[in-house]
Amino acid sequence: MKKITLGFITFIALIAFSSSQASALYDLNYKTYLDIGMGYSMPAGGTWGEQYESALSVSMSAEKPIGENYALGIDLGYEEGHPYFNEKNCKPKILYIAPYFKEVKDFGAVDLYASIGLGLYHRWVAAYTASNGAKYAGSFSGKFGGNFGFGALYNLDNGLSINLQLKVHKIQKFVGVNGTMVNARNFVPSLMIKKGF
């Protein structure tokens, strides 16, 4: 996990400082920006990180610029089931909605940004049959959580841009393990497409 995170940071830094071309920040001719993307959610740390596996992630967000360097937005995301190491048929999915604040800085060929958000994270486990034949009912539960992220955004034409981002999500008391509710923390690198409207 540390190698992946360090590699991601290094990659963004190399892109940022490899060119001195001008790069526009938020174009205020567009009132709203929409993002859509796909990533890979990797559990990290504690019981959650040790006992649950990675899963695909998709997200969509809408944000409103506040000047050229700042924006307020709302993020909607879904993570496909994270298989439990001891029972692969148990796959908690994550559905979340989280308002956020973002700051963007111009670094030449790309813009670098950082964001922070708080929201509601839903744990969804479909009904399943365990390997020993026991049947378990499905469950759906809302939990409080937060996230922070950073990324590199490359501007194309007509309000279109692509970006690489890394978000870290932390969810309070997400799953029960041996009678104790444990927190969940996921590292989610993603490829995003942004369009202004």
Secondary structure as UniProt FT lines:
FT   HELIX           2..17
FT   TURN            28..29
FT   STRAND          33..43
FT   HELIX           46..51
FT   STRAND          55..66
FT   TURN            67..69
FT   STRAND          70..79
FT   TURN            85..86
FT   TURN            88..89
FT   STRAND          93..106
FT   STRAND          111..125
FT   STRAND          128..129
FT   TURN            131..132
FT   STRAND          135..136
FT   STRAND          139..155
FT   TURN            158..159
FT   STRAND          160..177
FT   TURN            178..179
FT   STRAND          180..196
//
